Amino acid sequence: MGSGVVGTATGEGFLAAGHDVTFIDISMSRVRELRDRGLDARPQLDLSAAPDSVIFLTLPTPNKSWTYDLTAFTAGTAAVGRALAGSPATHTVVVRSTVSPGTTEGLVRHVLEQHSGRTAGIGFRLASNPEFLRAVSAAEDFRNPWMTVIASRDQRTVDDLAKLLSPFGGELRTFSDPAEAEFVKCAHNIFNAAKISFWNEMWLVAQAIGLNLDPIAATVAKSAEGSINPQYGIRGGAPYGGVCLPKDTRGFLGYASAIGVDMPLLRAVVETNDRLEAVVKREVEAVAERTAPGVELA
Ligand SMILES: NC(=O)c1ccc[n+]([C@@H]2O[C@H](COP(=O)([O-])OP(=O)(O)OC[C@H]3O[C@@H](n4cnc5c(N)ncnc54)[C@H](O)[C@@H]3O)[C@@H](O)[C@H]2O)c1
């Protein structure tokens, strides 16, 4: 459902793996393009004669100001709901679009139930399986994923999707709450964005003092624990401490300021850590208070 970059890569990947695939897209020009490539493409989803099927929602989720614009996504989901209503089979709806945590069990579930007259988990199955492909190598990335994430409240749905996706390989991570899978995808992109912004901010400093950042960044990429150790720094509620990290983040901020380079990301790093330190301190004090001698524990 939605046969753009992700929908086409997904559909063609399943076709190559031997499945029957129908590509649905609201755009007639897109449908014609896909038909010209010999694919079964249609402007409307019709499940009236379909056997138990897996429907991947690969609908667009662009930005509107500082939020996701879910207009097209909601319209496409509603169309799936209407198609479910006219089908005797039990289908599995899989959210593959990038959405904020809670969307699958919130908006998607609600819209599907409203338009199908069926209940999730009984009349249809619901799951999240975010896509990690890169637009430049979409087909190749779909066929050779390095990570596959599946989430559903229903273990059988997780198992069936794992079986469906297993021929493509890659590490499999499963969750029982779709919000976890949605969070993984959002954090995945935000982490990449933060890393890119970090090095761009460093590049501005290097430019200001006439240094070539490339060999410096390439060295740090191999020296920093945060870069070479996947476990480093990923525990929530654990701000950095010790001597070096607090000292060198603040010191470099002052240095950059002195040479006229603003570093909003580094400033945010320090502020975020300070805030977390205060939160953790309050929690530790609260625990100490609760467990102080003479105080009865609840
Ligand atoms: N492009 C990427 O590299 C990439 C990678 C991972 C995840 N994603 C996510 O996947 C989702 C899809 O992205 P994309 O790049 O494939 O978008 P896209 O714009 O290439 O394709 C979306 C398609 O959906 C169609 N569409 C819109 N409304 C519809 C409706 N109501 N019914 C049926 N079809 C409809 C459009 O005509 C279009 O062809 C987004 O959530 C995106 O964030 C994209």
The ligand as a MOL file (V3000), in Angstrom:
LIG
                    3D

  0  0  0     0  0            999 V3000
M  V30 BEGIN CTAB
M  V30 COUNTS 44 48 0 0 0
M  V30 BEGIN ATOM
M  V30 1 N 12.8020 6.5760 1.0400 0
M  V30 2 C 13.5530 6.0330 1.9710 0
M  V30 3 O 14.7720 5.9530 1.8510 0
M  V30 4 C 12.9180 5.4660 3.2130 0
M  V30 5 C 13.6650 4.5740 4.0040 0
M  V30 6 C 13.0720 4.0200 5.1250 0
M  V30 7 C 11.7770 4.3670 5.4800 0
M  V30 8 N 11.0980 5.2630 4.6910 0 CHG=1
M  V30 9 C 9.7070 5.5710 5.0940 0
M  V30 10 O 8.8370 4.7860 4.3070 0
M  V30 11 C 7.6270 5.5030 4.0570 0
M  V30 12 C 7.4110 5.6270 2.5580 0
M  V30 13 O 8.4670 6.3710 2.0210 0
M  V30 14 P 8.7980 6.4100 0.4660 0
M  V30 15 O 10.1470 7.0430 0.3550 0
M  V30 16 O 8.5790 5.0870 -0.1440 0 CHG=-1
M  V30 17 O 7.6900 7.4550 -0.0330 0
M  V30 18 P 7.3050 7.7570 -1.5350 0
M  V30 19 O 6.8070 9.1440 -1.5620 0
M  V30 20 O 8.4350 7.3580 -2.4540 0
M  V30 21 O 6.1010 6.7510 -1.8270 0
M  V30 22 C 4.8570 6.8420 -1.2340 0
M  V30 23 C 3.8250 6.3930 -2.2600 0
M  V30 24 O 2.5710 6.3250 -1.6040 0
M  V30 25 C 1.6020 6.7660 -2.5190 0
M  V30 26 N 0.3810 7.1760 -1.7900 0
M  V30 27 C 0.1290 8.3490 -1.1690 0
M  V30 28 N -1.0940 8.3240 -0.6090 0
M  V30 29 C -1.6230 7.1160 -0.8750 0
M  V30 30 C -2.8580 6.4940 -0.5680 0
M  V30 31 N -3.8010 7.1130 0.1600 0
M  V30 32 N -3.0750 5.2530 -1.0310 0
M  V30 33 C -2.1510 4.6080 -1.7590 0
M  V30 34 N -0.9640 5.1440 -2.0970 0
M  V30 35 C -0.6820 6.3740 -1.6340 0
M  V30 36 C 2.2570 7.8890 -3.2890 0
M  V30 37 O 1.6070 8.1190 -4.5490 0
M  V30 38 C 3.6830 7.3450 -3.4340 0
M  V30 39 O 3.8800 6.6360 -4.6470 0
M  V30 40 C 7.7800 6.8390 4.7730 0
M  V30 41 O 7.2410 6.7220 6.0630 0
M  V30 42 C 9.2810 7.0110 4.8660 0
M  V30 43 O 9.6560 7.8440 5.9400 0
M  V30 44 C 11.6240 5.8050 3.5720 0
M  V30 END ATOM
M  V30 BEGIN BOND
M  V30 1 1 1 2
M  V30 2 2 2 3
M  V30 3 1 2 4
M  V30 4 1 4 5
M  V30 5 2 4 44
M  V30 6 2 5 6
M  V30 7 1 6 7
M  V30 8 2 7 8
M  V30 9 1 8 9
M  V30 10 1 8 44
M  V30 11 1 9 10
M  V30 12 1 9 42
M  V30 13 1 10 11
M  V30 14 1 11 12
M  V30 15 1 11 40
M  V30 16 1 12 13
M  V30 17 1 13 14
M  V30 18 2 14 15
M  V30 19 1 14 16
M  V30 20 1 14 17
M  V30 21 1 17 18
M  V30 22 2 18 19
M  V30 23 1 18 20
M  V30 24 1 18 21
M  V30 25 1 21 22
M  V30 26 1 22 23
M  V30 27 1 23 24
M  V30 28 1 23 38
M  V30 29 1 24 25
M  V30 30 1 25 26
M  V30 31 1 25 36
M  V30 32 1 26 27
M  V30 33 1 26 35
M  V30 34 2 27 28
M  V30 35 1 28 29
M  V30 36 1 29 30
M  V30 37 2 29 35
M  V30 38 1 30 31
M  V30 39 2 30 32
M  V30 40 1 32 33
M  V30 41 2 33 34
M  V30 42 1 34 35
M  V30 43 1 36 37
M  V30 44 1 36 38
M  V30 45 1 38 39
M  V30 46 1 40 41
M  V30 47 1 40 42
M  V30 48 1 42 43
M  V30 END BOND
M  V30 END CTAB
M  END
